C-alpha cells in the first residue's frame, strides 16, 4: 500500500476527531476537549502535508474530504 494513502487516511481520521471534539466542546468552555481537538487538527494538517508529496492537491483533497465526511456523519 502506498504510504501517501495512509497519510491521507490518518488526516481524514484526525479531521473527523477534530470535528467531533468541536461539537462536544460546548463553545470554548470545555478546555480539555478543545485541546484534544486542536491537537488532532494540527496532526491532521501535518499528515495532509506529508500526503501531498505523493498525490496532486486535487486528488488528495477529494480523498481527504470524502473520508472526513464519511467518518464525521
TAURLIN-V924035 format. One record per run of one state. SS is the DSSP state (@ for helix, = for strand, . for the rest). FROM is the first residue (numbers start at 1). TO is the last residue. If there is no record, write none. Layout:
# TAURLIN-V924035
<<SS FROM TO> <SS FROM TO>>
This chain:
# TAURLIN-V924035
<<. 1 2> <@ 3 24> <. 25 30> <@ 31 51> <. 52 56> <@ 57 72> <. 73 73>>
